[in-house]
Amino acid sequence: MTDAASAVPVQDDRRAVVRQGVSVAVATGLYGISFGALAVASGLSVLQTCLLSLLLFSGGSQFALIGILGGGGTVGAAVAASSLLGLRNALYGLQLAPTMLPAGWRRFAIAQLTIDESTAVAVSQSARPLRRLGFWVTGLGVYIGWNLMTLAGALAGDALGDPKRFGLDAAASAAFIALLWPRLRSREPVAIAIVGAVVTTVLIPVIPPGLPVIAAALAGALVAAFWPARWSAKAAPGAGE
């Protein structure tokens, strides 16, 4: 009797995690349509676009790469900017390692699926089995949905022709802002976003395409590194007493 009663909340918890992971995966996967269309509009072939999603699989990095290429930037600048944005996944990996305990071939699968969404769902759970379940459901769900929608968007974008006819030339920036907007919930990320926007705006007229994005990323990193958390500590009640 006790065992049966205790099994009910466990099953309920697992169902809740699965629902959460699937809902996040569906919502995130839909962005793949935008990426596929924009990548083709930026000059990539359908095959190149699909390979980017299959192998790179990092929404922010992918949008940065095609945005720079579409704006006339060099391949080197595009790769550098996308790589800087991809560094956060390595930090996620360090955070998830005690939970996922990667070993053998699973290390490669876990590394590929370590993104914003899978990390967020995993770390929000209360127990290790639920964290692992949340990671796999969300990561695999986003991966499958993102790649399917990338293909659909690439095929649609190839048929649309000139992206400027439909305003798709500005859609990459809009999609990237949509990815970042939910994360602007405290002063530090807002300050980083403002600094990045100002640096980019100032440098666009004076340096080659792609380089302003890299400069903005470096400026944002400096803001994050020297964010005055110690000032907040000094202002806290009892500080300095």
C-alpha positions as CSV (number, residue, x, y, z in Angstrom):
1,M,0.0,0.0,0.0
2,T,2.8,2.4,0.9
3,D,4.8,1.5,-2.2
4,A,1.8,2.1,-4.5
5,A,1.0,5.4,-2.8
6,S,4.6,6.6,-3.1
7,A,4.8,5.6,-6.8
8,V,2.0,8.0,-7.8
9,P,3.9,11.3,-7.2
10,V,7.0,9.9,-8.9
11,Q,5.0,9.1,-12.1
12,D,3.3,12.4,-11.8
13,D,6.7,14.2,-11.6
14,R,8.0,12.3,-14.6
15,R,4.9,13.2,-16.6
16,A,5.3,16.9,-15.6
17,V,8.9,16.9,-16.7
18,V,8.1,15.2,-20.0
19,R,5.3,17.8,-20.6
20,Q,7.7,20.6,-19.8
21,G,10.4,19.3,-22.1
22,V,8.1,18.6,-25.0
23,S,6.5,22.1,-24.8
24,V,9.9,23.8,-24.7
25,A,11.0,21.6,-27.6
26,V,8.0,22.4,-29.8
27,A,8.3,26.2,-29.1
28,T,12.0,26.2,-29.8
29,G,11.9,24.0,-32.8
30,L,9.6,26.4,-34.6
31,Y,12.5,28.9,-34.8
32,G,14.2,26.5,-37.2
33,I,11.8,27.6,-40.0
34,S,13.1,31.2,-39.7
35,F,16.7,30.0,-39.6
36,G,16.3,27.7,-42.7
37,A,14.7,30.5,-44.7
38,L,17.3,33.1,-43.7
39,A,20.2,30.9,-44.2
40,V,19.2,30.2,-47.8
41,A,18.5,33.9,-48.3
42,S,22.0,34.6,-47.1
43,G,23.5,32.5,-49.8
44,L,23.8,29.0,-48.3
45,S,22.4,26.0,-50.1
46,V,19.7,23.8,-48.6
47,L,22.3,21.2,-47.9
48,Q,24.7,23.6,-46.2
49,T,21.8,25.0,-44.1
50,C,20.7,21.6,-42.9
51,L,24.3,20.6,-42.1
52,L,24.7,23.7,-40.0
53,S,21.7,22.7,-37.9
54,L,22.7,19.0,-37.7
55,L,26.3,19.7,-36.7
56,L,26.5,23.1,-35.1
57,F,23.0,23.0,-33.4
58,S,23.2,26.3,-31.5
59,G,20.5,28.7,-32.4
60,G,22.3,31.9,-31.3
61,S,25.5,30.9,-33.1
62,Q,23.7,29.9,-36.2
63,F,21.8,33.2,-36.5
64,A,25.0,35.1,-35.8
65,L,26.8,33.2,-38.6
66,I,24.2,33.7,-41.3
67,G,23.6,37.3,-40.2
68,I,27.3,38.2,-40.7
69,L,27.5,36.3,-44.0
70,G,24.3,37.8,-45.3
71,G,25.6,41.3,-44.4
72,G,28.7,40.8,-46.5
73,G,31.1,39.8,-43.6
74,T,33.9,37.4,-44.0
75,V,33.8,33.7,-43.2
76,G,36.4,34.2,-40.5
77,A,34.3,36.9,-38.8
78,A,31.2,34.8,-39.0
79,V,32.9,31.8,-37.5
80,A,34.6,33.9,-34.7
81,A,31.3,35.5,-33.7
82,S,29.4,32.2,-33.7
83,S,32.1,30.5,-31.7
84,L,32.1,33.2,-29.0
85,L,28.3,32.7,-28.6
86,G,28.8,29.0,-28.5
87,L,31.2,29.2,-25.5
88,R,28.2,29.3,-23.1
89,N,27.4,25.7,-24.0
90,A,30.8,24.7,-22.5
91,L,29.8,26.4,-19.3
92,Y,26.5,24.5,-19.3
93,G,28.4,21.3,-19.7
94,L,30.4,22.0,-16.6
95,Q,27.1,22.6,-14.7
96,L,25.4,19.5,-16.0
97,A,28.4,17.1,-15.6
98,P,27.5,16.0,-12.0
99,T,24.0,15.2,-13.1
100,M,24.6,13.6,-16.5
101,L,27.8,11.8,-15.6
102,P,28.9,11.6,-19.3
103,A,30.8,8.4,-20.3
104,G,31.5,6.6,-23.5
105,W,29.5,7.5,-26.5
106,R,27.0,9.4,-24.4
107,R,29.6,12.1,-23.9
108,F,29.2,13.1,-27.6
109,A,25.4,12.9,-27.5
110,I,25.3,15.0,-24.3
111,A,27.7,17.6,-25.7
112,Q,25.6,17.9,-28.8
113,L,22.4,18.3,-26.9
114,T,23.7,20.8,-24.3
115,I,21.9,24.0,-25.2
116,D,20.0,26.7,-23.4
117,E,16.7,24.9,-23.3
118,S,17.9,21.4,-22.3
119,T,20.0,23.0,-19.5
120,A,17.2,25.2,-18.2
121,V,14.7,22.3,-18.0
122,A,17.3,20.0,-16.4
123,V,18.5,22.3,-13.7
124,S,15.0,23.3,-12.7
125,Q,14.2,19.8,-11.5
126,S,14.5,18.7,-7.9
127,A,16.1,15.3,-8.2
128,R,18.8,13.8,-10.4
129,P,16.6,11.3,-12.3
130,L,14.2,14.1,-13.2
131,R,17.0,16.4,-14.2
132,R,18.4,13.7,-16.5
133,L,14.9,13.0,-17.9
134,G,14.3,16.7,-18.6
135,F,17.7,17.0,-20.3
136,W,17.1,14.1,-22.7
137,V,13.5,14.9,-23.5
138,T,14.2,18.6,-24.1
139,G,17.5,18.1,-25.9
140,L,16.3,15.4,-28.3
141,G,13.0,17.1,-28.9
142,V,14.6,20.4,-29.8
143,Y,17.2,18.6,-32.0
144,I,14.6,16.8,-34.0
145,G,12.2,19.7,-34.3
146,W,14.9,22.2,-35.1
147,N,16.3,20.1,-37.9
148,L,13.0,19.3,-39.4
149,M,11.9,23.0,-39.3
150,T,15.3,24.0,-40.7
151,L,14.7,21.8,-43.7
152,A,11.2,23.2,-44.2
153,G,12.4,26.8,-43.9
154,A,15.3,26.2,-46.3
155,L,13.0,24.7,-48.9
156,A,10.5,27.5,-48.4
157,G,13.2,30.2,-48.5
158,D,14.7,28.7,-51.7
159,A,11.3,29.1,-53.3
160,L,10.7,32.6,-52.1
161,G,13.6,34.2,-54.0
162,D,14.8,37.7,-53.0
163,P,14.4,38.0,-49.2
164,K,13.9,41.7,-49.4
165,R,10.6,41.3,-51.0
166,F,9.2,39.8,-47.8
167,G,11.4,41.6,-45.3
168,L,13.4,38.5,-44.5
169,D,16.6,40.5,-44.7
170,A,15.7,42.0,-41.3
171,A,14.2,38.8,-39.8
172,A,17.5,37.4,-38.5
173,S,17.9,40.3,-36.2
174,A,14.3,40.0,-35.0
175,A,14.6,36.2,-34.5
176,F,17.9,36.7,-32.5
177,I,16.3,39.4,-30.3
178,A,13.4,37.0,-29.7
179,L,15.8,34.3,-28.5
180,L,17.5,36.8,-26.1
181,W,14.5,38.7,-24.8
182,P,13.3,36.2,-22.2
183,R,16.8,36.3,-20.6
184,L,16.8,40.0,-20.0
185,R,15.3,39.8,-16.5
186,S,17.9,41.5,-14.4
187,R,20.2,44.6,-14.6
188,E,23.3,42.7,-15.7
189,P,22.0,41.2,-18.9
190,V,20.2,44.4,-19.8
191,A,23.5,46.4,-19.3
192,I,25.4,43.9,-21.4
193,A,22.7,44.2,-24.2
194,I,22.8,48.0,-24.1
195,V,26.6,48.0,-24.3
196,G,26.6,45.5,-27.1
197,A,24.1,47.5,-29.1
198,V,26.0,50.8,-28.6
199,V,29.3,49.3,-29.6
200,T,27.8,47.6,-32.7
201,T,26.0,50.8,-33.8
202,V,29.1,52.9,-33.4
203,L,31.4,50.5,-35.2
204,I,29.2,49.4,-38.1
205,P,30.1,52.5,-40.3
206,V,33.8,52.3,-39.7
207,I,34.9,48.6,-39.7
208,P,34.2,45.6,-42.0
209,P,30.9,43.6,-41.5
210,G,31.1,41.0,-38.9
211,L,33.8,42.7,-36.8
212,P,31.3,44.9,-34.9
213,V,29.6,41.8,-33.6
214,I,32.8,40.4,-32.3
215,A,33.7,43.8,-30.7
216,A,30.3,43.9,-29.0
217,A,30.7,40.4,-27.7
218,L,34.1,41.3,-26.2
219,A,32.6,44.5,-24.7
220,G,29.8,42.5,-23.2
221,A,32.2,40.0,-21.7
222,L,34.1,42.9,-20.0
223,V,30.9,44.2,-18.6
224,A,30.1,40.7,-17.2
225,A,33.6,40.3,-15.8
226,F,33.7,43.6,-14.0
227,W,30.0,43.8,-13.0
228,P,30.0,45.6,-9.7
229,A,28.5,42.9,-7.5
230,R,30.7,44.1,-4.7
231,W,28.9,47.5,-4.8
232,S,25.6,45.7,-4.1
233,A,27.3,43.8,-1.2
234,K,28.5,47.1,0.3
235,A,25.0,48.6,-0.1
236,A,23.4,45.6,1.7
237,P,22.2,46.1,5.3
238,G,25.0,45.5,7.7
239,A,27.7,45.8,5.1
240,G,31.0,47.2,6.4
241,E,29.9,46.8,10.1
